[in-house]
Amino acid sequence: MKAVDAKFRARKLTEQASQAEEESCVPRGFVCADDEFRKCARMSRTTPERRGSATQPKPRPRWLRALGGDAPPDRLDVGGVEHRLVELFKHDSWAATALYEDGDGVRRVVKLHRKASAFGVPLRLIGLMTARRESTMLRSLADLPGIPELAGPVSIDGVLQRNGVARAYLEGHPLGDREPVDDGFFPELQSLLRAMHGRRMVYVDLHKRENVLVDVHGRPCLFDFQISVSWPRWLPLRPIFPILSGSDEYHLQKHWSRCRPDQCGFAEGEMAARRPWWIRAHRLIARPIREMRRRLLVRLGVRTGRGRVESEQFAEHALRADDAGADRRAA
């Protein structure tokens, strides 16, 4: 009997201590219902680190937006024809990309490259360079399947936007994680990349699968040439060009092994052994920089949790979690 009484007293003391702890978390005079009381007490004991992704991200500050405090306009001209804004796909540090439509229902994608300064440092020249590079790549590859056509110069209120690039809109969706694409998808993508390499051009940005589009017929398309490289004729190919083109091939095989391991001839687990030395070296440098950038964005409140791009308030169109179903259409 004494043992039972001792257990009862111990349990009672524990309950009283727990209650006191919860009461200490609520300011004096604060009144709420029992369930809300327990909820607010738990929340007050939860640190921001433990709450993680529950914290709402903030919009990007001006200096982290390509157009600064501006946004893509509701109306602009492409090739002298007025277009109205349909949807903003993305607005990051280097470009704002949006979908526009003319009076006949023809849709085009307009990318406005960087023009805003950051902390007094002018960055407009960088935007002009990336816009010129992208338009040059699209023009040079226009005869290849899976490459969208240029759509003409971009003007806003009659002023030519030298940082603007307009192209045809492609119906389709970004390549999904382990998506079981058609048998011809990756062989066609390989042929497209090799045709580019034969013209002394490399895609560079193939490591992100969302940069590969699956069109409505199940064929591959490439559309984002912002950081692609066109190798000058006067510059010898070796040793740099084979490294860049080899990176394209490696990332192709990586996506191939994840989406169609039955077809590519090797398993996904073998990719680590196939990774070229230059990609290993690049990761030694790039990964710490990427983590520092993610932590900075989390500290600024732009991202939450581990700082992945999906956690932004207005994430890139292809990565928005709530658009997973609707995103079977875009680029």
Buried (B, 14 or more C-beta within 10 A) or exposed (E): EEEEEEEEEEEEEEEEEEEEEBEEBBEEEEEEEEEEBEEBBEEEEEEEEEEBEEBEBEEBEEBBBBBBEBBBBEEBBBBEBEBEBBBBBBBBEBBBBBBBBBEEEBBBBBBBBBBBEBEEEEBBEBBBEBBBBBBBBBEBBEEEEBBBEBBBBBBBEEEEBBBBBBBBBBBBBBBBEEBEBBEEBBBBBBBBBBBBBEBBBBBBBBBBBBBBBBBEEEBBBBBBBBEBBBBEEEEEEEEBBBBBBBBBBBBBBBBBBBBBBEBBEEEBEBBEEEBBEBBEEBEEEEEEEEEEEBEEBBEEBBBBBEBBBBBBEEBBBBBBEEBEEEBBBBB
